[in-house]
């Protein structure tokens, strides 16, 4: 995170689509305006606490990982088996 004047930026390196996804998932802390998300960073709300951002990002990662792991502990990466 970097503060520039009165703006707080999170350098993600996630790309435009990745940052769009992050902005939608973390709309509580991301300052979303009408423009398209930047490829390299997201503008955060000025009052965001770095610890809060880490907690929200970790929770998001945990939720994503939980959807990838099946009930028997196997990883489901969404690849379909070829039809025979």
Secondary structure, DSSP 8 states (H G I E B T S, - for coil): -EEETTEEEEE---HHHHHHHHHHHTTTTB---SS---SSEEEE-TT--HHHHHHHHHHHHHHHHHHHB-TTS-B---------
